[in-house]
Amino acid sequence: QVQLVESGGGLVQTGGSLRLSCVTSGRTFTTYVMAWFRQVPGKEREFVARISSLGRSTDYADSVKGRFTISRDNVVNTVSLQMNSLKPEDTAVYYCAARLSSGTYYNTADKYTYWGQGTQVTVSS
Protein backbone atom coordinates (compact mmCIF):
# COMPACT_ATOMS: atom_id res chain seq x y z
CA GLN A 1 0.00 0.00 0.00
CA VAL A 2 1.27 3.45 -0.92
CA GLN A 3 0.09 6.60 0.81
CA LEU A 4 0.47 10.01 -0.81
CA VAL A 5 0.23 13.31 1.05
CA GLU A 6 0.20 16.59 -0.88
CA SER A 7 1.03 20.04 0.41
CA GLY A 8 1.77 23.50 -0.92
CA GLY A 9 -1.53 24.65 -2.34
CA GLY A 10 -2.97 28.06 -1.65
CA LEU A 11 -4.15 31.37 -3.07
CA VAL A 12 -1.92 33.29 -5.49
CA GLN A 13 -2.37 36.15 -7.91
CA THR A 14 -2.15 35.79 -11.68
CA GLY A 15 1.48 35.48 -12.70
CA GLY A 16 2.55 34.15 -9.34
CA SER A 17 4.16 30.85 -8.41
CA LEU A 18 3.45 27.91 -6.15
CA ARG A 19 5.30 24.70 -5.42
CA LEU A 20 3.34 21.56 -4.65
CA SER A 21 4.93 18.61 -2.91
CA CYS A 22 3.81 15.02 -2.48
CA VAL A 23 5.43 12.75 0.07
CA THR A 24 4.92 9.03 -0.33
CA SER A 25 5.16 6.19 2.14
CA GLY A 26 6.91 2.89 1.55
CA ARG A 27 10.38 1.85 0.48
CA THR A 28 9.63 1.20 -3.20
CA PHE A 29 9.24 4.76 -4.40
CA THR A 30 11.65 4.20 -7.29
CA THR A 31 9.31 1.61 -8.81
CA TYR A 32 6.49 4.11 -9.26
CA VAL A 33 5.71 6.51 -12.04
CA MET A 34 4.41 9.68 -10.43
CA ALA A 35 1.99 12.22 -11.85
CA TRP A 36 -0.03 15.29 -11.03
CA PHE A 37 -3.65 15.70 -12.07
CA ARG A 38 -6.13 18.47 -11.39
CA GLN A 39 -9.87 18.72 -11.19
CA VAL A 40 -12.48 21.45 -11.09
CA PRO A 41 -16.09 20.84 -10.03
CA GLY A 42 -18.18 19.23 -12.73
CA LYS A 43 -15.22 18.22 -14.88
CA GLU A 44 -13.12 15.10 -15.19
CA ARG A 45 -9.73 14.82 -13.57
CA GLU A 46 -7.20 16.30 -15.98
CA PHE A 47 -3.59 15.23 -16.55
CA VAL A 48 -1.00 17.88 -15.69
CA ALA A 49 2.45 16.27 -15.59
CA ARG A 50 4.19 12.92 -15.25
CA ILE A 51 7.69 11.76 -14.33
CA SER A 52 9.21 8.33 -14.80
CA SER A 53 10.34 6.16 -11.91
CA LEU A 54 13.97 7.30 -12.05
CA GLY A 55 13.18 10.83 -13.17
CA ARG A 56 14.66 10.51 -16.64
CA SER A 57 11.46 11.18 -18.55
CA THR A 58 8.76 13.81 -18.09
CA ASP A 59 5.61 14.78 -19.92
CA TYR A 60 3.28 17.74 -19.60
CA ALA A 61 -0.18 18.78 -20.68
CA ASP A 62 0.01 21.36 -23.44
CA SER A 63 -1.75 23.88 -21.20
CA VAL A 64 1.13 23.89 -18.69
CA LYS A 65 4.20 23.33 -20.86
CA GLY A 66 6.86 25.94 -20.25
CA ARG A 67 5.22 27.03 -16.98
CA PHE A 68 5.18 23.92 -14.78
CA THR A 69 8.05 21.61 -13.88
CA ILE A 70 7.71 18.19 -12.30
CA SER A 71 10.61 16.69 -10.37
CA ARG A 72 11.26 13.91 -7.89
CA ASP A 73 13.71 13.16 -5.12
CA ASN A 74 14.03 9.42 -4.71
CA VAL A 75 16.01 9.81 -1.50
CA VAL A 76 13.15 11.45 0.40
CA ASN A 77 10.31 9.86 -1.61
CA THR A 78 8.95 13.16 -2.81
CA VAL A 79 7.57 14.43 -6.10
CA SER A 80 7.13 18.16 -6.65
CA LEU A 81 5.35 20.42 -9.09
CA GLN A 82 6.78 23.90 -9.55
CA MET A 83 4.10 26.12 -11.02
CA ASN A 84 5.09 29.47 -12.48
CA SER A 85 3.19 32.15 -14.41
CA LEU A 86 -0.05 30.92 -12.93
CA LYS A 87 -3.33 31.76 -14.63
CA PRO A 88 -6.90 31.79 -13.29
CA GLU A 89 -7.61 28.72 -15.42
CA ASP A 90 -5.05 26.81 -13.34
CA THR A 91 -7.44 27.01 -10.38
CA ALA A 92 -8.30 23.47 -9.33
CA VAL A 93 -7.73 20.78 -6.76
CA TYR A 94 -4.38 19.20 -7.57
CA TYR A 95 -3.81 15.51 -6.93
CA CYS A 96 -0.64 13.47 -6.73
CA ALA A 97 -0.90 9.99 -8.23
CA ALA A 98 1.25 6.88 -8.53
CA ARG A 99 1.31 3.70 -10.59
CA LEU A 100 3.86 0.91 -10.83
CA SER A 101 6.31 1.44 -13.63
CA SER A 102 5.54 -0.87 -16.55
CA GLY A 103 7.52 0.52 -19.47
CA THR A 104 4.41 2.17 -20.88
CA TYR A 105 3.46 5.69 -19.87
CA TYR A 106 -0.11 6.77 -19.27
CA ASN A 107 -1.65 10.19 -18.91
CA THR A 108 -5.18 9.20 -17.91
CA ALA A 109 -6.46 9.08 -14.35
CA ASP A 110 -7.88 5.57 -14.64
CA LYS A 111 -4.38 4.13 -15.10
CA TYR A 112 -3.14 5.38 -11.72
CA THR A 113 -3.57 3.24 -8.64
CA TYR A 114 -2.78 5.47 -5.69
CA TRP A 115 -3.96 9.00 -5.02
CA GLY A 116 -3.41 11.74 -2.51
CA GLN A 117 -6.20 13.68 -0.87
CA GLY A 118 -5.72 16.74 -3.06
CA THR A 119 -4.63 20.30 -2.42
CA GLN A 120 -6.50 23.41 -3.55
CA VAL A 121 -4.80 25.90 -5.83
CA THR A 122 -6.63 29.17 -6.45
CA VAL A 123 -5.32 31.80 -8.84
CA SER A 124 -7.01 35.18 -8.57
CA SER A 125 -7.33 37.51 -11.55
Steps between C-alpha positions, in 0.01 A plus 500: 500500500627845408382815673538841338476830686497828307583845629574846367170615358356841569382831358723692258455786258522464123863469398607367836661170593429206726685179573304186577659205674388141543662273755449128460524216747675170441847396393425435132461856380741444211266241348218750455422740222370817661258754358298807582138541396252777568126525520239773510139439606291339230796399285710188469839472662753648259861393443759765586845339510674165534850384592652157453613283789863614486421853388648468153180567309230763546185597317267796532154604392519758224324752724788501751807444283766761561336609827496189720787269590466158658790350693565222748745425777532126541698539821214664690216341299364830380362627171456873445322726256643848454232722353599835354310768307176377648172584330143503634429193287756309708261520796414146605557231757835342419557131564817296520474152350715189470506182294755221476745553220423269208698639208189665359405852601143608560346842536147401600372488856358149471850356454624625838457286808579723795382853567555774751221694664548806281609856564313811387670749272317827438631763261331838527468733202 
